[in-house]
Each structure stands twice: as structure tokens, then as C-alpha cells.
Amino acid sequence: MIETRGLTRSFGNNRVVNGLDLSVREGEVFGFLGPNGAGKTTTVRMLACLIRPTEGEAFIDGLSILDERDAMMIRKRIGLLTESPGLYDTLSAWRNLDFYARLYEVPEARRRERIEHYLRMMGLWDKRDEPVGGFSKGMKQKMAIARCLIHEPKVLFLDEPTSGLDPEASRIVREFILDLKSEGRTIFLCTHNLDEADRICDRIGIFKGRLLGVDAPSRLKAELYGRSISIQLKGITPQIVDSIRLLNYVKNVVVNGNTITMSVDSPDENNPDLLRVLVSMGAEVQFIYENRHSLEDVYFKITGAAK
């Protein structure tokens, strides 16, 4: 659905995006993560046909961003949520959405239905006749989300969609993103909320001028940290520790008080056998759990930034 080949953008002597090769599948929620100034917004602006790349090319739904005729079609097929809401402050919520629906040539028979649907979904139906200039930041963000969905695009570029929203509204947006995915929409999500990305993204790309890593969050965690478990026993003897170290699927055994931490190939497969060994040694197991690394751990390790 989205494919880039050597996509590059420079501003003067400053190369902001450097040779981006990326493929995003249809119906996928793809998280694009990176620090401020990494080139994420510049990448989105190129993919949305707002600026041209210095080098390379990209395709959206088979259409080239370099071809002017294709670029016009791309703009009609995508929804774009930018960092600024892009609303007309003196117009009401209803008239803002009606304006954009007309701009996207939404048939008149569908405009009223869609406007009402999105205003109700965002909890703004009672504010439909009020000018958006008096709305709070969170309300304007909800309006911006409704605006980029009004023409029901196949591809969505969302730049910090939950910025300025309270926890309840953020949850509504996250659930809505997953609903859109279930409808087959492709979603390209730029966010600083790593927990949010971990929960809703099928894959993530960590970007800092160039692509540093791409995969599902769970696979990135496993690749960087492996899988480890901790077992708390009522008491630990040297014989118990030696028996564990002899198991071929166990590595990096560390003892801390009555807790043994170790790397294992696959906790799901290895834990039953490990428990049998411990019980046969007379060990009394109190707890066993897998140690979890967060997407934040992955992000800081890949980017080399200090936590």
C-alpha cells in the first residue's frame, strides 16, 4: 500500500530524510517513531504529496508521488492529520466538516450522514453550531481527526492523533484506529506515545534521519533482549543452581537472594520442564514470571538515547 525507495529530502545542505526504504502493507497500523527533528513529518509531507523528494520515489496504492496526475489522485485517497488542526476558527464545527466534505467531493446525500456520524463519535454533536475558535485544544484535535476522515480515505497519515486529548478521548481514538484497521484501512501513525504504539501498531519503524529498525514490537523486544524468566523459591541451594545451569535451553543464570533469573529459548515451551527439574530437586516454587521489556527500552537502545 505504501512503498518508498531511497526516499530522500534535503533542505540546503541539511539532509533530513536519508534513503528511506520502507514497505507498509494494506490494512496495517504502522508506527513511525523517532525524536523531534528526526524527519518524520518531512517523510509524511512527501508521502502526502505536499513536498517533493530530493531523491528517490514512493508509491501510495500503486500511484507515484512523482507523477502530477498520480499525486492528485493520492491527495483524494488519503487522510492527513497534521500537528496543527487546520480548521477555520470562525466557522462552526458543522460548517468546517461540510466545507472539507465538499472539497473532497463527498456526494451531498452522504455529507450530512458522515458529518453527524463523526461529530457524535467525537462527542461534539452538541457543539455542532458553535465556532471552533472557542474550542479547547482537545476539542480541536477531535475536529481535526473528523476532518481527515470525512471522505473515508483508504490511507491515513496521523501525526500525534491523541495529542491534547484526555485519557478517555485518547482511548476512543485508539479504539477508532483499530476499528479503521478492521475495515481494511492502512494507517501510518507518527507518535511519541510509545505505550500507545506498542498497543495498537502491527509493526513499528524507528527513524532518525534514516531507518534504524523495523518489525513488530514483540519481535524487536525478543531480538534485542531475548526472553528471560525469574523464579522465586522458598530457598536456594548450590545444587539447584547447578542443575538449572546444566539445562541446554538456559543461559545467563543470575541468583539474587531467593530469586533466580535466566535467559531461556522459549518460556512457553521450557517452563514446564524447568518446573519438573526444580520439583525433583526438592525446590519449593513460590512465583515464576517472564521478564518484560517495554517498547521504551527498545526505542532508547536502538536510537542510542539516554533514558
CORLIN-V587653 format. One line per field, one symbol per residue. phi: phi as a letter, one per 40 degrees, with the letter a starting at -180 (. if undefined). A space follows every 50 residues. Layout:
phi=???
This chain:
phi=.babbgcbabbgccccbbgcbabbccgbcbcbbicdgchcccccccccgc bcccagaabbfgbccccccccccccccbbbbccbdgbcccccdccccccc ccdcgcddcbdcccccdcccccgbdcbcccccccccdcccccccccccbc bfccbbbbbfcbcgccdcccccccccdccccccgcbbbbcaccccccccb ccbbbcbagbccaaicdcccccccbgbbbbbbbcabbdcccccccccccb afcbbbgcbbbacbcaddccddcccccccccgcbccaaaccbbcccdcdc cccgccc
